[in-house]
């Protein structure tokens, strides 16, 4: 009997922790029936996965959770973002639709076709996007019920050199980019992140990637939900593109653990 791996993992932490480490883009797994709708040959798909996957970010979050004094909760996507991207708006609000990268990508990082023209995104959104969004909503609601607040820390990475799909790739590319939201990123959360990641080099703000992820039920409505996106430049911890992790991973995991502990207090 074949066991189908779950589309995501919600890994429990300390009951008193408000922190959720969210890792949406670390997996390369694509189910066979989804793979059949992608036009790339196998070798080209592997190269695309090298570029688009936030490799080893799940390992960074796992190591940070183990090192933290108060264990955070983790929500980890088990599927590639080439299946669906759970952090995109599933409608016309999504600016990345301009380059074929809404909730269901139709173009690659190099703006080449990924899926056939006219592909209907709705079946993938219904099968994967909505259950993920609902489970993440429930995860945040659980932290609110238990602790009175929720702190979502998004763990991402980005390439040293900009890729053609990037809409804002001409700005600074610091070792650590902190993505913020005017409503959901309070000054004390941003200050804690700057202090925690100081040993890893310069921290920048909202460049080359901006914003945070908050489930739509809470987005712009509930200030008890705070959020920060941590974008790590890949050359600081791995061989690009898609290669092995190096010693920088341990340093970054330690910094992330320090941030977790600072905001869990």
Secondary structure, 3 states (H helix, E strand, C coil): CCCCCCCEEEECCCCCCCEEEEECCCCCCCCHHHHCCECCCHHHHHHHHHHHCCCCHHHHHHHHHHHCCCCCEEEEECCCCCCCCCCCCCCCCCHHHHHCECCCECECCCCCECECCCCCCHHHHHHHHHHHHHHHHHHHHHHHHHHCCEEEEEEEEECCCCCCCCCCCCCCCCCEEEECCCCCCCHHHHHHHHHHHHHHCCEEECCCCCCCCCCCCCCCCCCCEEEEEEEEEHHHCECCCCCCECCHHHHHHHHHHHHHHHHHC
